[in-house]
Amino acid sequence: MVTTCNKCKAQAIIFQRYSGMHLCEKHFAEDVERKVKRTMRKYSMVKKNDRIAVAVSGGKDSTVLLYLLNEI
Ligand SMILES: [Zn+2]
């Protein structure tokens, strides 16, 4: 059974239990990026001209963090 994304008609890759949403790869990535940005703003985690170091273990969490900080 193929489940489709709740935001488009693409194949869902994840079900978010807390939101009840099935999301495709694109919409899942957008959701994660939006939450990271919201959290960074909420806690004023980065200020203009800050230098940021990311300790990368090679696992998914630090790898995604490095990728998103670079994108943002
Ligand atoms: Zn989608």
PDB file of the backbone (N, CA, C, O) and the ligand in Angstrom, with CONECT records:
HET     ZN  A 101       1
ATOM      1  N   MET A   1       0.841  -1.197   0.000  1.00  0.00           N
ATOM      2  CA  MET A   1       0.000   0.000   0.000  1.00  0.00           C
ATOM      3  C   MET A   1       0.876   1.248   0.000  1.00  0.00           C
ATOM      4  O   MET A   1       1.771   1.390   0.834  1.00  0.00           O
ATOM      5  N   VAL A   2       0.612   2.145  -0.937  1.00  0.00           N
ATOM      6  CA  VAL A   2       1.365   3.395  -1.009  1.00  0.00           C
ATOM      7  C   VAL A   2       0.536   4.506  -0.370  1.00  0.00           C
ATOM      8  O   VAL A   2      -0.612   4.745  -0.747  1.00  0.00           O
ATOM      9  N   THR A   3       1.137   5.170   0.593  1.00  0.00           N
ATOM     10  CA  THR A   3       0.461   6.288   1.247  1.00  0.00           C
ATOM     11  C   THR A   3       0.955   7.572   0.615  1.00  0.00           C
ATOM     12  O   THR A   3       2.153   7.731   0.380  1.00  0.00           O
ATOM     13  N   THR A   4       0.047   8.486   0.340  1.00  0.00           N
ATOM     14  CA  THR A   4       0.446   9.744  -0.283  1.00  0.00           C
ATOM     15  C   THR A   4       0.584  10.849   0.765  1.00  0.00           C
ATOM     16  O   THR A   4      -0.023  10.810   1.835  1.00  0.00           O
ATOM     17  N   CYS A   5       1.403  11.826   0.412  1.00  0.00           N
ATOM     18  CA  CYS A   5       1.672  13.007   1.244  1.00  0.00           C
ATOM     19  C   CYS A   5       0.363  13.787   1.445  1.00  0.00           C
ATOM     20  O   CYS A   5      -0.455  13.885   0.531  1.00  0.00           O
ATOM     21  N   ASN A   6       0.180  14.333   2.637  1.00  0.00           N
ATOM     22  CA  ASN A   6      -1.018  15.135   2.913  1.00  0.00           C
ATOM     23  C   ASN A   6      -0.945  16.528   2.288  1.00  0.00           C
ATOM     24  O   ASN A   6      -1.953  17.233   2.224  1.00  0.00           O
ATOM     25  N   LYS A   7       0.260  16.934   1.819  1.00  0.00           N
ATOM     26  CA  LYS A   7       0.413  18.268   1.228  1.00  0.00           C
ATOM     27  C   LYS A   7       0.502  18.238  -0.288  1.00  0.00           C
ATOM     28  O   LYS A   7       0.299  19.262  -0.941  1.00  0.00           O
ATOM     29  N   CYS A   8       0.806  17.066  -0.858  1.00  0.00           N
ATOM     30  CA  CYS A   8       0.843  16.910  -2.314  1.00  0.00           C
ATOM     31  C   CYS A   8       0.466  15.463  -2.619  1.00  0.00           C
ATOM     32  O   CYS A   8       0.003  14.749  -1.730  1.00  0.00           O
ATOM     33  N   LYS A   9       0.651  15.037  -3.815  1.00  0.00           N
ATOM     34  CA  LYS A   9       0.240  13.675  -4.178  1.00  0.00           C
ATOM     35  C   LYS A   9       1.414  12.701  -4.255  1.00  0.00           C
ATOM     36  O   LYS A   9       1.257  11.557  -4.681  1.00  0.00           O
ATOM     37  N   ALA A  10       2.604  13.171  -3.834  1.00  0.00           N
ATOM     38  CA  ALA A  10       3.784  12.305  -3.887  1.00  0.00           C
ATOM     39  C   ALA A  10       3.684  11.212  -2.824  1.00  0.00           C
ATOM     40  O   ALA A  10       2.882  11.297  -1.894  1.00  0.00           O
ATOM     41  N   GLN A  11       4.516  10.188  -2.984  1.00  0.00           N
ATOM     42  CA  GLN A  11       4.538   9.090  -2.019  1.00  0.00           C
ATOM     43  C   GLN A  11       5.073   9.574  -0.680  1.00  0.00           C
ATOM     44  O   GLN A  11       6.118  10.221  -0.621  1.00  0.00           O
ATOM     45  N   ALA A  12       4.362   9.262   0.386  1.00  0.00           N
ATOM     46  CA  ALA A  12       4.801   9.638   1.732  1.00  0.00           C
ATOM     47  C   ALA A  12       5.968   8.765   2.163  1.00  0.00           C
ATOM     48  O   ALA A  12       5.995   7.568   1.876  1.00  0.00           O
ATOM     49  N   ILE A  13       6.938   9.368   2.856  1.00  0.00           N
ATOM     50  CA  ILE A  13       8.073   8.612   3.377  1.00  0.00           C
ATOM     51  C   ILE A  13       8.049   8.541   4.887  1.00  0.00           C
ATOM     52  O   ILE A  13       8.798   7.776   5.495  1.00  0.00           O
ATOM     53  N   ILE A  14       7.173   9.352   5.501  1.00  0.00           N
ATOM     54  CA  ILE A  14       7.133   9.367   6.961  1.00  0.00           C
ATOM     55  C   ILE A  14       5.733   9.721   7.448  1.00  0.00           C
ATOM     56  O   ILE A  14       5.005  10.474   6.801  1.00  0.00           O
ATOM     57  N   PHE A  15       5.377   9.170   8.587  1.00  0.00           N
ATOM     58  CA  PHE A  15       4.133   9.544   9.259  1.00  0.00           C
ATOM     59  C   PHE A  15       4.512  10.226  10.563  1.00  0.00           C
ATOM     60  O   PHE A  15       5.187   9.639  11.409  1.00  0.00           O
ATOM     61  N   GLN A  16       4.070  11.474  10.719  1.00  0.00           N
ATOM     62  CA  GLN A  16       4.336  12.193  11.967  1.00  0.00           C
ATOM     63  C   GLN A  16       3.172  11.922  12.912  1.00  0.00           C
ATOM     64  O   GLN A  16       2.071  12.442  12.732  1.00  0.00           O
ATOM     65  N   ARG A  17       3.433  11.112  13.905  1.00  0.00           N
ATOM     66  CA  ARG A  17       2.372  10.727  14.828  1.00  0.00           C
ATOM     67  C   ARG A  17       1.769  11.952  15.527  1.00  0.00           C
ATOM     68  O   ARG A  17       0.552  12.042  15.693  1.00  0.00           O
ATOM     69  N   TYR A  18       2.635  12.899  15.935  1.00  0.00           N
ATOM     70  CA  TYR A  18       2.133  14.052  16.714  1.00  0.00           C
ATOM     71  C   TYR A  18       1.245  14.977  15.890  1.00  0.00           C
ATOM     72  O   TYR A  18       0.358  15.634  16.436  1.00  0.00           O
ATOM     73  N   SER A  19       1.476  15.035  14.564  1.00  0.00           N
ATOM     74  CA  SER A  19       0.661  15.930  13.730  1.00  0.00           C
ATOM     75  C   SER A  19      -0.407  15.156  12.953  1.00  0.00           C
ATOM     76  O   SER A  19      -1.357  15.742  12.434  1.00  0.00           O
ATOM     77  N   GLY A  20      -0.238  13.845  12.881  1.00  0.00           N
ATOM     78  CA  GLY A  20      -1.170  13.028  12.114  1.00  0.00           C
ATOM     79  C   GLY A  20      -0.968  13.160  10.613  1.00  0.00           C
ATOM     80  O   GLY A  20      -1.841  12.772   9.837  1.00  0.00           O
ATOM     81  N   MET A  21       0.188  13.711  10.186  1.00  0.00           N
ATOM     82  CA  MET A  21       0.446  13.981   8.772  1.00  0.00           C
ATOM     83  C   MET A  21       1.362  12.920   8.164  1.00  0.00           C
ATOM     84  O   MET A  21       2.335  12.485   8.780  1.00  0.00           O
ATOM     85  N   HIS A  22       1.025  12.515   6.937  1.00  0.00           N
ATOM     86  CA  HIS A  22       1.920  11.714   6.107  1.00  0.00           C
ATOM     87  C   HIS A  22       2.633  12.728   5.209  1.00  0.00           C
ATOM     88  O   HIS A  22       1.976  13.564   4.589  1.00  0.00           O
ATOM     89  N   LEU A  23       3.973  12.667   5.129  1.00  0.00           N
ATOM     90  CA  LEU A  23       4.708  13.647   4.338  1.00  0.00           C
ATOM     91  C   LEU A  23       5.654  12.969   3.356  1.00  0.00           C
ATOM     92  O   LEU A  23       6.230  11.922   3.653  1.00  0.00           O
ATOM     93  N   CYS A  24       5.807  13.578   2.184  1.00  0.00           N
ATOM     94  CA  CYS A  24       6.792  13.121   1.197  1.00  0.00           C
ATOM     95  C   CYS A  24       8.159  13.689   1.613  1.00  0.00           C
ATOM     96  O   CYS A  24       8.265  14.449   2.576  1.00  0.00           O
ATOM     97  N   GLU A  25       9.202  13.300   0.862  1.00  0.00           N
ATOM     98  CA  GLU A  25      10.557  13.734   1.194  1.00  0.00           C
ATOM     99  C   GLU A  25      10.669  15.256   1.208  1.00  0.00           C
ATOM    100  O   GLU A  25      11.253  15.829   2.128  1.00  0.00           O
ATOM    101  N   LYS A  26      10.103  15.917   0.180  1.00  0.00           N
ATOM    102  CA  LYS A  26      10.192  17.377   0.060  1.00  0.00           C
ATOM    103  C   LYS A  26       9.498  18.076   1.225  1.00  0.00           C
ATOM    104  O   LYS A  26      10.068  18.977   1.840  1.00  0.00           O
ATOM    105  N   HIS A  27       8.284  17.666   1.525  1.00  0.00           N
ATOM    106  CA  HIS A  27       7.538  18.347   2.577  1.00  0.00           C
ATOM    107  C   HIS A  27       8.059  18.014   3.977  1.00  0.00           C
ATOM    108  O   HIS A  27       7.934  18.827   4.892  1.00  0.00           O
ATOM    109  N   PHE A  28       8.640  16.829   4.147  1.00  0.00           N
ATOM    110  CA  PHE A  28       9.266  16.497   5.431  1.00  0.00           C
ATOM    111  C   PHE A  28      10.486  17.389   5.649  1.00  0.00           C
ATOM    112  O   PHE A  28      10.678  17.926   6.740  1.00  0.00           O
ATOM    113  N   ALA A  29      11.312  17.549   4.610  1.00  0.00           N
ATOM    114  CA  ALA A  29      12.507  18.393   4.721  1.00  0.00           C
ATOM    115  C   ALA A  29      12.115  19.841   5.015  1.00  0.00           C
ATOM    116  O   ALA A  29      12.742  20.500   5.844  1.00  0.00           O
ATOM    117  N   GLU A  30      11.076  20.337   4.332  1.00  0.00           N
ATOM    118  CA  GLU A  30      10.605  21.706   4.581  1.00  0.00           C
ATOM    119  C   GLU A  30      10.113  21.868   6.016  1.00  0.00           C
ATOM    120  O   GLU A  30      10.362  22.892   6.651  1.00  0.00           O
ATOM    121  N   ASP A  31       9.422  20.864   6.517  1.00  0.00           N
ATOM    122  CA  ASP A  31       8.891  20.909   7.876  1.00  0.00           C
ATOM    123  C   ASP A  31      10.026  20.963   8.899  1.00  0.00           C
ATOM    124  O   ASP A  31       9.978  21.748   9.846  1.00  0.00           O
ATOM    125  N   VAL A  32      11.043  20.126   8.705  1.00  0.00           N
ATOM    126  CA  VAL A  32      12.176  20.099   9.629  1.00  0.00           C
ATOM    127  C   VAL A  32      12.898  21.450   9.589  1.00  0.00           C
ATOM    128  O   VAL A  32      13.240  22.001  10.635  1.00  0.00           O
ATOM    129  N   GLU A  33      13.129  21.985   8.380  1.00  0.00           N
ATOM    130  CA  GLU A  33      13.831  23.267   8.258  1.00  0.00           C
ATOM    131  C   GLU A  33      13.033  24.389   8.929  1.00  0.00           C
ATOM    132  O   GLU A  33      13.607  25.240   9.608  1.00  0.00           O
ATOM    133  N   ARG A  34      11.735  24.388   8.742  1.00  0.00           N
ATOM    134  CA  ARG A  34      10.888  25.421   9.359  1.00  0.00           C
ATOM    135  C   ARG A  34      10.964  25.343  10.887  1.00  0.00           C
ATOM    136  O   ARG A  34      11.000  26.372  11.561  1.00  0.00           O
ATOM    137  N   LYS A  35      10.987  24.146  11.419  1.00  0.00           N
ATOM    138  CA  LYS A  35      11.055  23.987  12.881  1.00  0.00           C
ATOM    139  C   LYS A  35      12.419  24.413  13.418  1.00  0.00           C
ATOM    140  O   LYS A  35      12.504  25.012  14.490  1.00  0.00           O
ATOM    141  N   VAL A  36      13.481  24.109  12.682  1.00  0.00           N
ATOM    142  CA  VAL A  36      14.817  24.524  13.108  1.00  0.00           C
ATOM    143  C   VAL A  36      14.894  26.054  13.135  1.00  0.00           C
ATOM    144  O   VAL A  36      15.390  26.634  14.101  1.00  0.00           O
ATOM    145  N   LYS A  37      14.403  26.706  12.072  1.00  0.00           N
ATOM    146  CA  LYS A  37      14.421  28.174  12.019  1.00  0.00           C
ATOM    147  C   LYS A  37      13.605  28.772  13.162  1.00  0.00           C
ATOM    148  O   LYS A  37      14.041  29.725  13.807  1.00  0.00           O
ATOM    149  N   ARG A  38      12.431  28.219  13.411  1.00  0.00           N
ATOM    150  CA  ARG A  38      11.561  28.727  14.477  1.00  0.00           C
ATOM    151  C   ARG A  38      12.256  28.614  15.840  1.00  0.00           C
ATOM    152  O   ARG A  38      12.198  29.537  16.652  1.00  0.00           O
ATOM    153  N   THR A  39      12.910  27.479  16.080  1.00  0.00           N
ATOM    154  CA  THR A  39      13.591  27.266  17.360  1.00  0.00           C
ATOM    155  C   THR A  39      14.788  28.198  17.498  1.00  0.00           C
ATOM    156  O   THR A  39      15.043  28.727  18.580  1.00  0.00           O
ATOM    157  N   MET A  40      15.529  28.405  16.400  1.00  0.00           N
ATOM    158  CA  MET A  40      16.680  29.309  16.450  1.00  0.00           C
ATOM    159  C   MET A  40      16.245  30.731  16.773  1.00  0.00           C
ATOM    160  O   MET A  40      16.910  31.432  17.536  1.00  0.00           O
ATOM    161  N   ARG A  41      15.109  31.162  16.182  1.00  0.00           N
ATOM    162  CA  ARG A  41      14.588  32.508  16.473  1.00  0.00           C
ATOM    163  C   ARG A  41      14.085  32.597  17.909  1.00  0.00           C
ATOM    164  O   ARG A  41      14.380  33.555  18.624  1.00  0.00           O
ATOM    165  N   LYS A  42      13.329  31.597  18.318  1.00  0.00           N
ATOM    166  CA  LYS A  42      12.704  31.607  19.650  1.00  0.00           C
ATOM    167  C   LYS A  42      13.746  31.767  20.750  1.00  0.00           C
ATOM    168  O   LYS A  42      13.526  32.501  21.713  1.00  0.00           O
ATOM    169  N   TYR A  43      14.876  31.084  20.610  1.00  0.00           N
ATOM    170  CA  TYR A  43      15.896  31.102  21.656  1.00  0.00           C
ATOM    171  C   TYR A  43      17.083  31.986  21.297  1.00  0.00           C
ATOM    172  O   TYR A  43      18.121  31.923  21.956  1.00  0.00           O
ATOM    173  N   SER A  44      16.942  32.810  20.257  1.00  0.00           N
ATOM    174  CA  SER A  44      18.015  33.714  19.807  1.00  0.00           C
ATOM    175  C   SER A  44      19.360  32.992  19.789  1.00  0.00           C
ATOM    176  O   SER A  44      20.341  33.469  20.360  1.00  0.00           O
ATOM    177  N   MET A  45      19.393  31.853  19.137  1.00  0.00           N
ATOM    178  CA  MET A  45      20.564  30.985  19.178  1.00  0.00           C
ATOM    179  C   MET A  45      21.742  31.510  18.367  1.00  0.00           C
ATOM    180  O   MET A  45      22.896  31.213  18.675  1.00  0.00           O
ATOM    181  N   VAL A  46      21.450  32.292  17.331  1.00  0.00           N
ATOM    182  CA  VAL A  46      22.521  32.791  16.471  1.00  0.00           C
ATOM    183  C   VAL A  46      22.306  34.276  16.235  1.00  0.00           C
ATOM    184  O   VAL A  46      21.210  34.714  15.887  1.00  0.00           O
ATOM    185  N   LYS A  47      23.372  35.043  16.430  1.00  0.00           N
ATOM    186  CA  LYS A  47      23.294  36.482  16.171  1.00  0.00           C
ATOM    187  C   LYS A  47      24.134  36.808  14.942  1.00  0.00           C
ATOM    188  O   LYS A  47      24.985  36.022  14.526  1.00  0.00           O
ATOM    189  N   LYS A  48      23.882  37.968  14.379  1.00  0.00           N
ATOM    190  CA  LYS A  48      24.601  38.389  13.182  1.00  0.00           C
ATOM    191  C   LYS A  48      26.115  38.346  13.430  1.00  0.00           C
ATOM    192  O   LYS A  48      26.599  38.746  14.489  1.00  0.00           O
ATOM    193  N   ASN A  49      26.831  37.862  12.449  1.00  0.00           N
ATOM    194  CA  ASN A  49      28.299  37.759  12.475  1.00  0.00           C
ATOM    195  C   ASN A  49      28.835  36.712  13.457  1.00  0.00           C
ATOM    196  O   ASN A  49      30.043  36.641  13.679  1.00  0.00           O
ATOM    197  N   ASP A  50      27.962  35.910  14.037  1.00  0.00           N
ATOM    198  CA  ASP A  50      28.439  34.801  14.875  1.00  0.00           C
ATOM    199  C   ASP A  50      29.212  33.810  14.015  1.00  0.00           C
ATOM    200  O   ASP A  50      28.887  33.598  12.847  1.00  0.00           O
ATOM    201  N   ARG A  51      30.224  33.213  14.602  1.00  0.00           N
ATOM    202  CA  ARG A  51      30.912  32.100  13.959  1.00  0.00           C
ATOM    203  C   ARG A  51      30.376  30.839  14.612  1.00  0.00           C
ATOM    204  O   ARG A  51      30.270  30.757  15.836  1.00  0.00           O
ATOM    205  N   ILE A  52      30.046  29.876  13.804  1.00  0.00           N
ATOM    206  CA  ILE A  52      29.391  28.668  14.310  1.00  0.00           C
ATOM    207  C   ILE A  52      30.262  27.454  14.024  1.00  0.00           C
ATOM    208  O   ILE A  52      30.724  27.246  12.903  1.00  0.00           O
ATOM    209  N   ALA A  53      30.471  26.666  15.057  1.00  0.00           N
ATOM    210  CA  ALA A  53      31.167  25.390  14.890  1.00  0.00           C
ATOM    211  C   ALA A  53      30.169  24.270  15.135  1.00  0.00           C
ATOM    212  O   ALA A  53      29.340  24.357  16.040  1.00  0.00           O
ATOM    213  N   VAL A  54      30.249  23.235  14.340  1.00  0.00           N
ATOM    214  CA  VAL A  54      29.378  22.085  14.529  1.00  0.00           C
ATOM    215  C   VAL A  54      30.251  20.850  14.740  1.00  0.00           C
ATOM    216  O   VAL A  54      31.076  20.503  13.895  1.00  0.00           O
ATOM    217  N   ALA A  55      30.056  20.206  15.869  1.00  0.00           N
ATOM    218  CA  ALA A  55      30.761  18.946  16.130  1.00  0.00           C
ATOM    219  C   ALA A  55      29.972  17.836  15.437  1.00  0.00           C
ATOM    220  O   ALA A  55      28.822  17.566  15.784  1.00  0.00           O
ATOM    221  N   VAL A  56      30.599  17.207  14.467  1.00  0.00           N
ATOM    222  CA  VAL A  56      29.904  16.204  13.656  1.00  0.00           C
ATOM    223  C   VAL A  56      30.387  14.803  14.031  1.00  0.00           C
ATOM    224  O   VAL A  56      31.564  14.471  13.889  1.00  0.00           O
ATOM    225  N   SER A  57      29.453  14.003  14.507  1.00  0.00           N
ATOM    226  CA  SER A  57      29.790  12.627  14.890  1.00  0.00           C
ATOM    227  C   SER A  57      29.694  11.681  13.692  1.00  0.00           C
ATOM    228  O   SER A  57      30.247  10.581  13.694  1.00  0.00           O
ATOM    229  N   GLY A  58      28.974  12.150  12.669  1.00  0.00           N
ATOM    230  CA  GLY A  58      28.739  11.289  11.518  1.00  0.00           C
ATOM    231  C   GLY A  58      27.365  10.668  11.554  1.00  0.00           C
ATOM    232  O   GLY A  58      26.935  10.029  10.594  1.00  0.00           O
ATOM    233  N   GLY A  59      26.671  10.857  12.669  1.00  0.00           N
ATOM    234  CA  GLY A  59      25.294  10.354  12.777  1.00  0.00           C
ATOM    235  C   GLY A  59      24.329  11.301  12.084  1.00  0.00           C
ATOM    236  O   GLY A  59      24.718  12.366  11.604  1.00  0.00           O
ATOM    237  N   LYS A  60      23.059  10.897  12.037  1.00  0.00           N
ATOM    238  CA  LYS A  60      22.073  11.687  11.291  1.00  0.00           C
ATOM    239  C   LYS A  60      21.798  13.040  11.923  1.00  0.00           C
ATOM    240  O   LYS A  60      21.587  14.015  11.202  1.00  0.00           O
ATOM    241  N   ASP A  61      21.793  13.132  13.251  1.00  0.00           N
ATOM    242  CA  ASP A  61      21.442  14.401  13.897  1.00  0.00           C
ATOM    243  C   ASP A  61      22.463  15.492  13.592  1.00  0.00           C
ATOM    244  O   ASP A  61      22.100  16.582  13.150  1.00  0.00           O
ATOM    245  N   SER A  62      23.736  15.200  13.829  1.00  0.00           N
ATOM    246  CA  SER A  62      24.747  16.233  13.604  1.00  0.00           C
ATOM    247  C   SER A  62      24.940  16.504  12.107  1.00  0.00           C
ATOM    248  O   SER A  62      25.264  17.627  11.721  1.00  0.00           O
ATOM    249  N   THR A  63      24.749  15.508  11.283  1.00  0.00           N
ATOM    250  CA  THR A  63      24.872  15.702   9.840  1.00  0.00           C
ATOM    251  C   THR A  63      23.764  16.613   9.329  1.00  0.00           C
ATOM    252  O   THR A  63      24.024  17.506   8.523  1.00  0.00           O
ATOM    253  N   VAL A  64      22.539  16.401   9.786  1.00  0.00           N
ATOM    254  CA  VAL A  64      21.414  17.264   9.393  1.00  0.00           C
ATOM    255  C   VAL A  64      21.616  18.668   9.944  1.00  0.00           C
ATOM    256  O   VAL A  64      21.343  19.651   9.255  1.00  0.00           O
ATOM    257  N   LEU A  65      22.095  18.770  11.185  1.00  0.00           N
ATOM    258  CA  LEU A  65      22.342  20.086  11.783  1.00  0.00           C
ATOM    259  C   LEU A  65      23.363  20.870  10.955  1.00  0.00           C
ATOM    260  O   LEU A  65      23.146  22.046  10.663  1.00  0.00           O
ATOM    261  N   LEU A  66      24.461  20.237  10.581  1.00  0.00           N
ATOM    262  CA  LEU A  66      25.475  20.900   9.770  1.00  0.00           C
ATOM    263  C   LEU A  66      24.885  21.339   8.434  1.00  0.00           C
ATOM    264  O   LEU A  66      25.106  22.469   8.001  1.00  0.00           O
ATOM    265  N   TYR A  67      24.150  20.471   7.792  1.00  0.00           N
ATOM    266  CA  TYR A  67      23.534  20.790   6.500  1.00  0.00           C
ATOM    267  C   TYR A  67      22.591  21.978   6.622  1.00  0.00           C
ATOM    268  O   TYR A  67      22.650  22.908   5.818  1.00  0.00           O
ATOM    269  N   LEU A  68      21.708  21.946   7.642  1.00  0.00           N
ATOM    270  CA  LEU A  68      20.710  23.019   7.776  1.00  0.00           C
ATOM    271  C   LEU A  68      21.346  24.346   8.155  1.00  0.00           C
ATOM    272  O   LEU A  68      20.936  25.390   7.648  1.00  0.00           O
ATOM    273  N   LEU A  69      22.339  24.327   9.036  1.00  0.00           N
ATOM    274  CA  LEU A  69      23.003  25.586   9.407  1.00  0.00           C
ATOM    275  C   LEU A  69      23.683  26.194   8.190  1.00  0.00           C
ATOM    276  O   LEU A  69      23.680  27.413   8.020  1.00  0.00           O
ATOM    277  N   ASN A  70      24.258  25.363   7.353  1.00  0.00           N
ATOM    278  CA  ASN A  70      24.874  25.850   6.127  1.00  0.00           C
ATOM    279  C   ASN A  70      23.819  26.440   5.184  1.00  0.00           C
ATOM    280  O   ASN A  70      24.046  27.475   4.558  1.00  0.00           O
ATOM    281  N   GLU A  71      22.662  25.768   5.088  1.00  0.00           N
ATOM    282  CA  GLU A  71      21.594  26.262   4.220  1.00  0.00           C
ATOM    283  C   GLU A  71      21.003  27.581   4.729  1.00  0.00           C
ATOM    284  O   GLU A  71      20.708  28.487   3.950  1.00  0.00           O
ATOM    285  N   ILE A  72      20.839  27.665   6.039  1.00  0.00           N
ATOM    286  CA  ILE A  72      20.209  28.843   6.645  1.00  0.00           C
ATOM    287  C   ILE A  72      21.178  29.993   6.647  1.00  0.00           C
ATOM    288  O   ILE A  72      20.844  31.082   7.114  1.00  0.00           O
TER     289      ILE A  72
HETATM  290 ZN    ZN A 101       4.448  16.386  -0.319  1.00  0.00          ZN2+
END
